[in-house]
Amino acid sequence: HYFIQSNLSTPMTEWESSFSLQDWDDLIRHHTTDVESLPSFTQDAFVGDYSPQYERLLQATIHPDPFVLKNMRDMKTGQLLYQREVRKEEEEKTQDKNVRTFTSRPLQKENKGGTVIGSANGTPYWPGGFGDSEDEDDEAPTTHQEDFTSNLLVVPPGFSRGVDFPEDSFVEVEEEPDDITELIAKLDECMVTQETEQHANERSFSASEQEDSSDDEDQVTRALGKYQWAIQLDAESEVPDFYTQIVNLAYQFPFELDPFQKQAILKLHSHDNVMVAAHTSAGKTVVAEYAIALSLHHMTKVIYTSPIKALSNQKYRDFKEKFGDVGLLTGDIQVNQGASCMIMTTEILRSMLYNGSDYTRDLEWVVFDEVHYINDVERGVVWEEVLIMLPEHVSVILLSATVSNVFDFAEWVGNTKRKNVYVVKTPRRPVPLEHYLYTGNSDKTSKELFKIVAANDRNFKNTEFEKAKVSSFKNTEFEKAKAALESRKKKDKPGGYHRPPPDKNIVLPFVRMLERENLLPAIIFIFSKNRINELAKGLNAVDLTSNKEKGYIREFFLKCVAKLKEDDRKLRQIMFLQELMVRGIAIHHSGVLPLMKEVTEMLFEKGCLKLLLATETFAMGINMPTRTVVIDAIEKFDGNSKRQLSTSEYTQMAGRAGRRGKDETGTVIILCKGRTPDINDLISMVQGKSTDISSHFKPTYNMILSVMKGRDLKVEEMLKRSFAEYEGQLKSRDHKKIRKDLEGKLKHLEAVSCSLCGDIEQFYMDGKIMIGLEKDFREKVLDSAKVSKFLH
């Protein structure tokens, strides 16, 4: 009744209200089929005047994106399961190029700092240097020549009339050459005329101008003349116009920069790749600090990577004090994510690149500290993956210790990224080192210190080594030690291993000697954390600090542990380290709590700690130089076997000695402990050639799956661009050269004639077969049980 009353033009009458159900059904069907009879479609239905509201056009809702059907298949069998509606925009993203570019939409993350890490489902950005691959040349788009004289559209769709193009309006122009060689030929003709005109002017140059130009060429040269991308900078030549080329430095250092630092900073302003291979404590970090300041000046971002967390923590403290906007991102610490300068481990940067982190959009520099860590068997592959996956707009700064094949490594980086790499290599240490052998084992013999390598003379002193050998033999008391060892073996249970007691009789007099000779502060590198703990407990009678230093250490320590719970502050390790640090002694190894290691690093950096017992990890890039470095032993257990220290390992630890601006020389002492090292091993370790950077690249499941997320990225491309492949190509090139030389010599050799054997080649093959048969026969005879019975 309500429907009919509201839609009929006249009110219902009594006879209408008496309609049956069928009558009402017919009436409703009439009004619904004959729509024009309804009052809403008549002129009387509009009430009042209608005025158009044009501003409503600005409030029109945006039409939603069109949807398309996407086939969903079984990931194992490939069977088509169902179809799902997805936005056309998202489908085009995955079908076009499954590798993100910097024109893609940034990732939107609700959680703070989410775009720094990236998304596990994100696809990586296109790596720099991949666009130059040969296999992509075939897919280059071809230019389409349009014919503008026929089949032209003169009336646009929806228009009643258009534009008429008469035939006489077309003007013929000279066709462009299809082949670029024609353009080059024309360009060569122009260049020849210009060269002939300039040839006479070049002859009028004075001799002084020629010398100046030759100096500029010598200052920047191709490394060793055989590399394409590695360019060597002269680290010793002064840069007199440095402050003229850079009027306003991005960061003012409180000291005068060295020539190699100025050379590197000039290249940073050109946004070039730089590799600094310098000795320990030479000032490599200055280049990284200037890159951070330069990126802040450019309002871009920079990432500083390190191989260990201890180095990351130290750099965070240093950079936070200097630059302010600095963040830290390690496996267990996240501070100020999204800062302009992020300090992180290399593994986290690899995850960011594989996940397509939007942080790399504004990234200008990536600093790789201790890049020679690529030699590590387990983790070295991470550095190679990161260098390969970095986008094209990101430049790299490689900080490394002195290695012999630095130009090979720089050439590989430049070849991979298709950019020049400018190499700066320092020739010498700023603070020379003196190497000693210590053979004492008591207070009476604590002065037996023998200098085997002087600071100004790099020659090994054999006479001093012989004196140390004689002194060590006299102080050993070999027979007494042997008797004590035999008696201890009898008391020990069979089959059990018992660690020898710590050498307290050697360490205590040695520490007193260091204090007496003014050789503190000192670091003693020990390759066992259990031995470090034992020696630290044995130094309870040693006190190396004054009352003023004791008060400062105690106050600083209590402030650092103030936020811990009461029960945590009473932990045995914390109470032991507090008592140890007050006396100027500390320990640093993987078994120490992270908070305690950070407290140790800060106190040692301030000069409050005089003696530090640490593992070799502390020497990995941590900028904490000291007066003296002590090597507890020249052998270490590397997880597989006990071996001698390599030259790089010894140099890394010895490089901590010598504080620039404080010490004229650094002191390195090797403890003999009753056994003098072999002279050949000692010379090769102290004065040997530095270890080459070698590749340990290997495809992992994580790498394969991460690369396969980008459909256009191929695992084969990653393998082809690895440093291992580059090393193989270098060896292959050398082998081809050697083979070519041998073949040339072989052509000039006269044929060998033999009157007895006839054909000399056949005689050689027969002799080779006979020697092989004789070897097999001998092995079978000796393996026989009957023959072995007579041999024994």
VOGU-3710 file (C-alpha; in Angstrom, 3 decimals, decimal comma):
1> hyfiqsnlst> 0,000/0,000/0,000  2,873/2,357/0,803  4,508/1,675/-2,568  1,337/2,333/-4,515  0,356/5,388/-2,472  3,739/6,984/-3,009  3,889/6,339/-6,742  0,269/6,937/-7,954  -0,670/10,464/-9,042  -4,115/10,204/-7,339
11> pmtewessfs> -4,924/8,894/-3,896  -6,336/5,434/-3,529  -10,129/5,109/-3,591  -12,268/2,595/-1,772  -12,710/0,436/-4,841  -8,950/0,410/-5,360  -8,449/-0,722/-1,813  -10,747/-3,613/-2,496  -8,447/-4,995/-5,194  -7,457/-8,592/-4,970
21> lqdwddlirh> -3,840/-9,742/-4,735  -3,795/-10,554/-8,443  -5,084/-7,091/-9,304  -2,381/-5,460/-7,285  0,190/-7,612/-8,982  -0,996/-6,449/-12,401  -0,981/-2,825/-11,319  2,560/-3,005/-9,969  3,776/-4,732/-13,119  2,227/-1,932/-15,217
31> httdveslps> 4,032/0,835/-13,363  7,343/-0,978/-13,277  7,329/-1,761/-17,011  5,985/1,611/-18,141  8,570/3,797/-16,406  7,552/7,043/-18,155  4,125/6,927/-16,518  5,661/7,414/-13,061  5,466/10,951/-11,609  9,246/11,107/-11,049
41> ftqdafvgdy> 9,747/11,388/-14,825  7,307/14,226/-15,358  8,088/17,949/-15,358  5,992/18,496/-12,224  8,347/16,304/-10,182  11,080/19,033/-10,140  10,524/21,574/-7,399  12,271/24,995/-7,517  15,042/26,252/-9,772  18,176/24,157/-10,405
51> spqyerllqa> 21,579/25,917/-10,297  24,725/24,023/-11,414  27,447/23,477/-8,766  30,737/23,408/-10,634  32,908/23,008/-7,518  31,505/19,496/-7,109  33,616/18,475/-10,088  36,732/19,029/-7,967  35,413/16,605/-5,362  34,870/13,735/-7,727
61> tihpdpfvlk> 36,007/10,375/-6,410  38,936/8,731/-8,182  37,939/5,715/-10,161  39,505/2,571/-8,667  42,262/0,835/-10,553  41,034/-1,802/-12,967  41,371/-5,421/-11,931  42,640/-8,339/-13,943  42,469/-12,070/-13,397  45,697/-13,743/-12,319
71> nmrdmktgql> 46,238/-17,476/-12,622  47,179/-19,158/-9,351  49,118/-22,394/-9,759  50,490/-25,116/-7,566  54,119/-24,228/-6,809  55,199/-27,886/-7,000  53,252/-29,298/-9,944  52,361/-26,134/-11,866  48,677/-27,164/-12,027  46,192/-24,310/-12,476
81> lyqrevrkee> 44,167/-24,092/-9,235  42,028/-20,941/-9,481  41,996/-17,326/-10,637  42,273/-14,300/-8,361  41,483/-10,640/-8,981  44,515/-8,376/-8,635  45,052/-4,741/-9,484  46,366/-4,221/-12,967  49,136/-1,984/-11,589  50,503/-4,742/-9,359
91> eektqdknvr> 50,320/-7,311/-12,132  52,286/-5,064/-14,499  54,954/-4,637/-11,820  55,645/-8,344/-11,645  55,281/-9,059/-15,354  57,364/-6,158/-16,673  60,628/-6,357/-14,775  60,897/-8,178/-11,514  63,772/-5,918/-10,483  63,001/-2,557/-8,918
101> tftsrplqke> 64,364/0,653/-10,366  64,599/4,027/-8,706  61,501/5,208/-10,548  59,444/2,618/-8,665  57,131/3,644/-5,849  58,865/3,665/-2,427  57,904/0,997/0,047  55,397/2,146/2,676  56,103/0,738/6,108  54,138/1,533/9,223
111> nkggtvigsa> 56,869/0,484/11,612  59,615/3,010/12,237  62,715/2,374/10,195  61,063/-0,377/8,173  62,378/0,962/4,887  65,966/0,700/6,153  65,977/-3,085/6,312  63,586/-3,559/3,431  60,985/-6,264/3,026  61,674/-9,974/2,805
121> ngtpywpggf> 59,271/-10,044/-0,152  60,922/-7,052/-1,800  62,899/-7,328/-4,999  66,424/-5,901/-5,298  67,308/-2,807/-7,249  69,136/-3,207/-10,525  72,875/-3,564/-9,730  75,364/-1,160/-11,209  77,393/-2,509/-14,125  74,809/-5,119/-15,154
131> gdsededdea> 73,468/-2,891/-17,922  76,718/-3,243/-19,845  76,497/-6,999/-20,293  76,829/-8,326/-23,817  73,768/-10,499/-23,692  71,546/-7,436/-23,223  72,668/-5,868/-26,488  70,450/-8,249/-28,426  67,407/-6,952/-26,550  68,102/-3,302/-27,331
141> ptthqedfts> 65,046/-1,532/-28,779  65,188/-0,842/-32,493  64,230/2,567/-33,871  61,019/2,640/-35,956  61,046/4,900/-39,032  57,576/6,440/-39,388  56,232/7,391/-42,826  54,753/10,878/-42,539  53,575/11,084/-46,155  50,748/8,545/-46,133
151> nllvvppgfs> 48,176/6,908/-43,864  48,017/9,947/-41,571  45,136/10,352/-39,118  43,577/13,748/-39,948  40,378/13,534/-37,838  40,860/12,797/-34,106  38,457/10,295/-32,539  35,256/12,002/-31,336  35,739/15,089/-33,544  33,618/15,953/-36,553
161> rgvdfpedsf> 36,463/17,624/-38,462  40,234/17,689/-38,380  43,325/19,019/-40,138  43,980/18,498/-43,814  47,596/17,987/-44,961  48,011/18,871/-48,657  50,565/16,907/-50,607  52,733/19,939/-51,437  53,228/20,741/-47,721  55,784/17,963/-47,226
171> veveeepddi> 59,444/19,011/-47,485  62,059/16,403/-48,185  65,054/16,462/-45,823  68,361/14,666/-46,015  68,067/11,194/-44,582  70,079/10,396/-41,488  72,707/7,713/-41,971  71,587/4,299/-40,820  75,086/3,280/-39,852  77,004/5,124/-37,166
181> teliakldec> 80,194/4,573/-39,144  79,088/7,299/-41,607  78,802/9,764/-38,713  82,209/8,734/-37,442  83,725/9,244/-40,902  82,323/12,783/-41,066  83,513/13,481/-37,549  87,008/12,250/-38,430  87,185/14,688/-41,334  86,396/17,568/-38,966
191> mvtqeteqha> 88,898/16,331/-36,389  91,698/16,100/-38,980  91,281/19,721/-39,950  91,236/20,800/-36,302  94,345/18,763/-35,500  96,325/20,314/-38,356  95,380/23,790/-37,152  96,362/23,020/-33,549  99,602/21,253/-34,443  101,444/24,509/-35,042
201> nersfsaseq> 100,174/25,979/-31,771  101,345/22,938/-29,794  104,919/23,486/-31,018  104,968/26,943/-29,428  104,592/25,552/-25,895  107,494/26,399/-23,629  109,604/23,778/-21,863  108,204/24,728/-18,461  104,628/24,144/-19,627  105,619/20,721/-20,919
211> edssddedqv> 107,135/19,836/-17,545  103,978/20,937/-15,731  101,822/18,770/-17,990  104,102/15,776/-17,469  103,861/16,242/-13,689  100,065/16,133/-13,889  100,223/12,928/-15,895  102,599/11,340/-13,406  100,402/12,269/-10,456  97,469/10,257/-11,783
221> tralgkyqwa> 98,562/7,211/-13,746  97,126/3,895/-14,705  98,305/1,427/-12,077  101,387/-0,412/-13,353  100,359/0,369/-16,923  98,267/-2,785/-17,435  94,940/-1,994/-15,769  91,918/-0,393/-17,348  89,880/0,680/-14,319  92,433/0,908/-11,472
231> iqldaesevp> 94,162/4,310/-11,450  97,050/4,911/-9,073  97,434/8,199/-7,204  100,805/9,365/-5,988  100,545/9,143/-2,197  103,774/11,039/-1,527  103,503/14,047/-3,827  102,171/17,223/-2,250  98,980/18,900/-3,465  99,858/22,627/-3,341
241> dfytqivnla> 96,548/23,781/-4,834  94,395/21,593/-2,573  92,686/24,507/-0,811  92,297/26,262/-4,156  90,439/23,347/-5,719  88,260/22,921/-2,610  87,468/26,349/-1,215  85,003/25,224/1,456  85,832/21,871/2,987  82,886/19,808/4,144
251> yqfpfeldpf> 84,739/19,100/7,403  87,590/20,993/9,026  90,158/18,670/10,584  92,215/19,963/13,541  95,458/18,840/11,878  97,170/19,121/8,520  96,175/16,360/6,140  98,710/13,972/4,647  99,230/13,978/0,856  97,429/10,646/0,367
261> qkqailklhs> 94,432/11,962/2,326  94,272/15,079/0,151  94,474/12,980/-3,008  91,551/10,827/-1,856  89,417/13,805/-0,769  89,808/15,427/-4,184  88,384/12,287/-5,779  85,499/12,252/-3,309  84,400/15,652/-4,597  84,332/14,115/-8,085
271> hdnvmvaaht> 82,145/11,280/-6,757  84,691/8,674/-7,817  85,418/5,309/-6,278  88,444/5,387/-3,970  90,533/2,604/-2,443  92,965/3,464/0,353  95,524/0,755/1,162  97,460/2,218/4,068  99,424/0,976/7,018  97,800/0,671/10,404
281> sagktvvaey> 97,343/4,028/12,185  98,190/5,916/8,977  94,833/7,746/8,952  92,525/5,788/6,647  89,497/6,795/8,714  89,995/10,451/7,753  88,816/9,651/4,225  85,698/7,945/5,576  84,949/10,829/7,930  85,183/13,345/5,115
291> aialslhhmt> 82,832/11,228/2,975  80,290/11,298/5,814  80,586/15,061/6,147  80,303/15,464/2,374  77,137/13,361/2,229  75,595/15,423/5,039  76,486/18,550/3,066  74,808/17,052/-0,023  71,801/15,970/2,105  72,312/12,373/1,013
301> kviytspika> 73,036/9,201/2,971  76,130/7,125/3,661  76,655/3,621/5,049  79,752/2,605/7,008  80,304/-1,153/7,155  82,659/-3,069/9,421  83,464/-6,764/9,831  82,988/-6,968/13,634  80,574/-5,457/16,166  83,326/-4,015/18,362
311> lsnqkyrdfk> 84,503/-1,844/15,474  80,908/-0,791/14,721  80,358/0,268/18,328  83,546/2,312/18,406  82,796/4,065/15,114  79,275/4,841/16,316  80,638/6,593/19,395  83,190/8,540/17,355  80,868/9,569/14,526  77,993/10,384/16,880
321> ekfgdvgllt> 80,180/12,916/18,651  81,389/14,484/15,388  78,339/14,401/13,103  75,270/13,866/15,301  72,852/12,229/12,840  74,337/8,728/13,088  72,619/5,367/13,535  73,816/1,883/14,461  72,469/-1,365/13,084  73,965/-4,685/14,140
331> gdiqvnqgas> 72,580/-8,095/14,976  71,628/-7,124/18,529  71,565/-3,294/18,544  69,363/-0,899/16,524  69,847/2,813/17,204  68,363/5,690/15,176  67,376/3,738/12,110  67,042/5,905/9,050  69,789/8,340/10,057  71,865/10,053/7,397
341> cmimtteilr> 74,888/7,973/8,403  74,262/4,328/9,247  76,925/2,091/10,747  76,257/-1,598/10,242  77,847/-4,947/9,603  78,312/-6,074/6,017  75,771/-8,899/6,402  73,007/-6,406/7,161  73,885/-4,332/4,108  73,655/-7,471/1,983
351> smlyngsdyt> 70,142/-8,115/3,308  69,163/-4,521/2,553  70,277/-4,855/-1,065  68,532/-8,173/-1,602  65,316/-6,862/0,025  65,241/-3,696/-2,067  65,575/-1,256/0,828  64,430/2,280/0,001  67,337/3,606/2,057  69,529/3,057/-1,003
361> rdlewvvfde> 67,554/5,616/-3,024  69,396/8,529/-1,396  72,588/6,566/-0,754  75,726/8,302/-2,025  78,619/6,441/-0,380  79,310/3,029/1,079  82,483/2,777/3,158  83,996/-0,707/3,467  86,364/-0,694/6,415  88,892/-3,540/6,600
371> vhyindverg> 87,881/-4,727/3,126  90,773/-7,207/3,162  88,471/-9,250/5,416  87,269/-10,677/2,098  90,021/-13,258/2,670  87,921/-14,842/5,404  86,855/-18,312/4,307  83,397/-18,198/5,918  82,352/-14,544/5,586  84,430/-13,236/2,687
381> vvweevliml> 81,672/-13,994/0,173  79,494/-11,303/1,784  81,816/-8,506/0,639  81,758/-9,765/-2,933  77,964/-10,012/-3,017  77,548/-6,481/-1,683  80,025/-4,985/-4,158  78,254/-6,731/-7,029  74,715/-5,766/-5,914  75,314/-2,072/-5,194
391> pehvsvills> 73,270/0,215/-7,495  74,941/2,299/-10,139  74,607/5,685/-8,423  76,391/4,526/-5,251  80,155/5,087/-4,991  82,394/3,017/-2,759  85,308/3,810/-0,444  87,492/0,782/0,234  89,744/0,950/3,298  92,291/-1,831/3,526
401> atvsnvfdfa> 95,583/-2,757/5,092  98,593/-3,033/2,819  98,139/-6,033/0,514  100,273/-7,025/-2,439  97,529/-7,337/-5,078  95,628/-4,169/-4,241  95,539/-3,119/-7,919  94,081/-6,459/-9,004  91,289/-6,050/-6,477  90,654/-2,438/-7,494
411> ewvgntkrkn> 90,575/-3,476/-11,158  87,946/-6,099/-10,365  85,772/-3,565/-8,517  86,074/-1,082/-11,366  85,347/-3,731/-13,992  82,298/-4,904/-12,045  80,824/-1,442/-11,510  82,121/-0,063/-14,861  83,724/2,887/-13,056  87,282/3,949/-12,371
421> vyvvktprrp> 88,751/3,161/-8,960  91,475/5,506/-7,729  94,020/3,690/-5,574  96,101/5,358/-2,858  98,795/3,186/-1,294  101,058/4,455/1,481  104,724/3,370/1,255  105,562/3,353/4,978  104,156/3,582/8,491  103,898/7,019/10,110
431> vplehylytg> 105,306/5,543/13,352  108,049/2,951/12,688  108,149/-0,280/14,679  110,894/-2,029/16,625  110,643/-5,796/17,099  112,041/-7,581/20,162  112,414/-11,103/21,556  111,855/-11,535/25,290  113,541/-14,575/26,881  113,235/-13,761/30,594
441> nsdktskelf> 111,321/-15,925/33,032  111,952/-14,190/36,408  112,745/-10,827/37,945  116,465/-11,482/37,551  116,175/-12,159/33,817  113,421/-9,629/33,046  115,907/-7,342/31,283  116,723/-9,898/28,600  115,118/-8,074/25,688  116,764/-8,459/22,265
451> kivaandrnf> 116,048/-6,154/19,319  115,847/-8,205/16,123  114,528/-5,450/13,794  115,273/-1,747/14,321  112,995/1,136/13,352  115,315/2,759/10,826  116,945/-0,455/9,598  114,648/-3,140/8,236  117,400/-5,762/8,112  117,050/-8,729/10,431
461> kntefekakv> 119,772/-8,796/13,121  121,129/-12,328/13,260  123,570/-11,554/16,100  120,766/-10,441/18,407  118,787/-13,538/17,514  121,724/-15,782/18,466  122,048/-13,972/21,800  118,360/-14,521/22,457  118,699/-18,184/21,576  121,549/-18,664/24,049
471> ssfkntefek> 119,728/-16,751/26,782  116,576/-18,754/26,293  118,484/-22,008/26,562  120,157/-20,977/29,838  116,902/-19,847/31,411  114,903/-22,895/30,461  116,220/-25,414/32,966  115,264/-28,130/30,568  116,004/-31,080/32,830  113,968/-29,737/35,754
481> akaalesrkk> 110,986/-29,017/33,512  111,224/-32,470/31,968  111,239/-34,156/35,378  108,237/-32,106/36,492  106,405/-33,052/33,319  107,069/-36,781/33,834  105,873/-36,674/37,421  102,708/-34,865/36,413  101,989/-37,437/33,708  102,121/-40,232/36,282
491> kdkpggyhrp> 99,586/-38,515/38,508  97,196/-37,698/35,656  94,457/-40,099/34,688  95,069/-42,001/31,439  93,373/-40,598/28,391  92,568/-37,202/29,909  93,868/-33,889/28,625  95,136/-31,434/31,208  95,861/-27,831/30,306  99,282/-26,689/31,507
501> ppdknivlpf> 99,258/-24,105/34,304  99,503/-20,430/33,306  102,942/-18,894/33,025  102,623/-16,641/36,065  106,346/-16,686/36,655  106,878/-15,170/33,201  103,977/-12,684/33,011  104,414/-11,048/36,432  108,100/-10,084/35,952  107,337/-9,089/32,372
511> vrmlerenll> 104,574/-6,660/33,402  106,855/-5,108/36,024  109,524/-4,690/33,348  107,029/-2,884/31,063  106,123/-0,511/33,860  109,753/0,082/34,765  110,853/0,750/31,156  107,894/3,087/30,510  106,407/0,771/27,848  102,802/1,081/29,039
521> paiififskn> 100,033/1,086/27,927  100,361/-2,336/26,347  98,166/-4,977/24,715  98,999/-8,656/25,149  97,447/-10,710/22,349  96,605/-14,240/23,510  94,864/-16,809/21,306  92,779/-18,467/24,051  90,090/-16,770/26,121  90,495/-19,357/28,910
531> rinelakgln> 94,165/-18,503/29,132  93,265/-14,796/29,268  90,984/-15,403/32,255  93,656/-17,440/34,023  96,346/-14,813/33,504  93,994/-12,032/34,628  93,368/-13,867/37,896  97,098/-14,309/38,355  97,691/-10,537/38,152  95,904/-9,761/41,423
541> avdltsnkek> 99,130/-8,331/42,888  99,683/-5,843/40,026  98,501/-2,234/40,429  99,196/0,174/37,546  96,973/3,219/38,285  97,206/6,238/40,538  94,606/7,249/43,108  93,163/9,860/40,767  92,803/7,320/37,976  91,233/4,822/40,381
551> gyirefflkc> 88,550/7,323/41,339  87,745/8,182/37,732  87,565/4,507/36,660  85,318/3,596/39,590  82,959/6,529/38,936  82,816/5,819/35,178  82,191/2,112/35,741  79,326/2,739/38,176  77,658/5,138/35,721  77,806/2,531/32,962
561> vaklkeddrk> 76,144/-0,190/35,072  73,688/2,115/36,836  70,773/1,098/34,579  71,252/-2,592/35,273  69,182/-4,404/37,850  70,592/-4,941/41,305  71,009/-8,665/40,713  72,751/-8,039/37,369  75,212/-5,626/38,942  76,253/-8,381/41,323
571> lrqimflqel> 77,208/-10,815/38,583  80,567/-12,442/39,180  82,066/-11,207/35,898  80,988/-7,583/36,460  82,374/-7,490/40,000  85,633/-9,142/38,892  86,115/-6,721/35,978  85,376/-3,713/38,171  88,099/-4,729/40,610  90,452/-5,481/37,696
581> mvrgiaihhs> 89,842/-2,183/35,866  90,424/-0,112/38,982  93,972/-1,496/38,989  94,416/-0,553/35,307  93,971/-4,058/33,838  91,191/-5,356/31,585  90,294/-8,309/29,366  88,558/-8,369/25,965  87,297/-11,528/24,228  84,068/-13,123/23,048
591> gvlplmkevt> 83,206/-14,432/26,536  82,973/-10,928/28,031  79,545/-9,280/28,265  78,938/-6,729/25,469  78,457/-3,936/27,996  81,739/-4,763/29,692  83,574/-4,860/26,364  82,237/-1,421/25,517  83,329/-0,076/28,918  86,784/-1,596/28,358
601> emlfekgclk> 87,097/0,036/24,930  86,094/3,474/26,205  88,426/3,360/29,233  91,331/2,102/27,123  90,710/4,844/24,559  90,817/7,456/27,331  94,172/6,076/28,539  92,916/4,908/31,940  93,748/1,239/31,348  97,431/0,339/31,202
611> lllatetfam> 97,328/-3,365/30,355  94,833/-5,165/28,158  94,650/-8,928/27,633  92,796/-9,523/24,367  92,340/-11,943/21,493  93,372/-11,045/17,958  89,822/-9,842/17,174  90,639/-6,655/19,061  93,256/-5,854/16,409  90,718/-5,964/13,574
621> ginmptrtvv> 90,391/-2,294/12,703  89,685/-0,929/16,187  91,404/2,441/16,318  93,021/2,104/19,741  96,774/2,459/19,315  99,053/1,714/22,240  102,688/2,083/23,194  103,577/-1,613/23,143  102,140/-4,765/21,610  103,029/-8,169/23,026
631> idaiekfdgn> 102,553/-11,407/21,057  102,081/-14,286/23,487  102,897/-16,984/20,885  103,623/-17,177/17,176  101,414/-20,247/16,739  97,639/-20,458/16,884  94,891/-23,025/16,446  92,681/-22,005/13,527  89,948/-24,567/14,124  91,565/-27,298/12,077
641> skrqlstsey> 95,215/-27,422/13,061  97,908/-25,538/14,895  99,853/-23,304/12,541  102,201/-20,353/12,522  100,916/-16,804/12,285  100,805/-15,420/8,779  102,471/-12,156/7,863  99,110/-10,374/7,612  97,969/-11,601/11,031  101,232/-10,561/12,652
651> tqmagragrr> 101,187/-7,184/10,902  97,572/-6,584/11,947  98,391/-7,106/15,632  101,773/-5,386/15,544  100,211/-2,388/13,841  98,454/-1,407/17,078  101,853/-0,323/18,459  102,908/3,287/18,126  100,688/6,277/18,912  100,936/8,959/16,271
661> gkdetgtvii> 102,008/12,252/17,792  103,005/10,625/21,096  105,569/7,917/20,363  108,597/8,148/18,120  108,590/4,375/17,638  106,244/1,507/18,427  107,435/-1,557/20,328  106,513/-5,115/19,432  107,655/-7,898/21,779  107,452/-11,645/21,113
671> lckgrtpdin> 107,462/-13,851/24,200  109,745/-16,863/23,785  108,774/-18,680/27,026  111,733/-21,064/26,952  111,667/-21,806/23,207  113,142/-19,474/20,634  111,275/-19,509/17,294  112,985/-20,789/14,187  114,861/-17,992/12,454  113,340/-18,717/9,034
681> dlismvqgks> 109,811/-18,693/10,440  110,541/-15,496/12,311  111,917/-13,684/9,263  109,015/-14,750/7,039  106,505/-13,610/9,672  108,092/-10,251/10,535  109,460/-9,228/7,137  107,512/-11,436/4,758  105,311/-10,394/1,887  101,790/-9,352/2,797
691> tdisshfkpt> 99,041/-11,802/1,966  97,127/-11,355/-1,289  93,418/-10,668/-1,342  91,869/-13,891/-2,575  88,290/-14,829/-3,307  86,252/-17,361/-1,358  83,104/-16,779/-3,394  80,656/-19,641/-3,341  76,975/-19,766/-4,265  74,745/-20,232/-1,230
701> ynmilsvmkg> 71,059/-21,031/-0,973  70,381/-17,562/0,407  72,132/-15,895/-2,513  70,397/-18,042/-5,140  66,911/-17,458/-3,710  67,519/-13,734/-3,241  68,736/-13,307/-6,823  65,858/-15,356/-8,215  63,385/-12,900/-6,657  64,369/-10,593/-9,502
711> rdlkveemlk> 63,424/-12,437/-12,677  65,843/-10,503/-14,862  68,740/-11,150/-12,480  70,595/-14,385/-13,051  72,792/-16,389/-10,728  75,169/-16,924/-13,637  75,702/-13,160/-13,842  76,660/-13,089/-10,171  79,159/-15,894/-10,683  80,583/-14,246/-13,791
721> rsfaeyegql> 81,215/-11,005/-11,887  82,805/-12,578/-8,801  86,405/-11,917/-7,842  87,099/-15,645/-8,169  86,140/-15,536/-11,841  88,323/-12,466/-12,328  91,276/-14,243/-10,711  90,695/-17,207/-12,994  90,729/-14,946/-16,037  93,998/-13,369/-14,885
731> ksrdhkkirk> 95,606/-16,785/-14,464  94,260/-17,901/-17,829  95,699/-14,795/-19,457  99,088/-15,419/-17,841  99,003/-19,050/-18,893  98,197/-18,087/-22,475  101,091/-15,664/-22,485  103,463/-18,315/-21,131  102,186/-20,815/-23,659  102,664/-18,338/-26,474
741> dlegklkhle> 106,241/-17,674/-25,368  106,997/-21,387/-25,118  105,513/-22,044/-28,534  107,673/-19,258/-29,950  110,786/-20,791/-28,389  109,766/-24,233/-29,623  109,635/-23,053/-33,216  113,232/-21,896/-33,054  114,526/-25,145/-31,519  116,301/-27,575/-33,777
751> avscslcgdi> 114,947/-31,100/-34,146  116,623/-33,650/-31,854  118,098/-36,640/-33,664  119,149/-39,917/-32,039  121,071/-42,661/-33,811  120,054/-45,315/-31,245  116,330/-44,723/-30,707  115,327/-43,314/-34,075  112,092/-41,446/-33,415  112,719/-39,394/-30,248
761> eqfymdgkim> 109,022/-38,731/-29,590  108,156/-42,417/-29,707  111,116/-43,170/-27,439  109,808/-40,605/-24,891  106,298/-42,094/-24,915  107,626/-45,632/-24,470  109,826/-44,531/-21,564  106,877/-42,803/-19,913  104,751/-45,936/-20,171  107,580/-48,078/-18,777
771> iglekdfrek> 108,032/-45,835/-15,735  104,287/-45,984/-15,032  104,220/-49,777/-15,252  107,245/-50,025/-12,966  105,523/-47,848/-10,374  102,356/-49,960/-10,444  104,361/-53,175/-10,224  106,295/-51,914/-7,191  103,106/-50,935/-5,353  101,490/-54,320/-5,968
781> vldsakvskf> 104,597/-56,173/-4,845  104,934/-54,165/-1,629  101,250/-54,624/-0,838  101,585/-58,405/-1,074  101,444/-60,161/2,296  104,157/-62,668/1,333  106,606/-59,959/0,278  105,940/-57,760/3,328  106,810/-60,724/5,586  110,362/-60,812/4,198
791> lh> 110,718/-57,028/4,295  110,063/-56,921/8,039
//
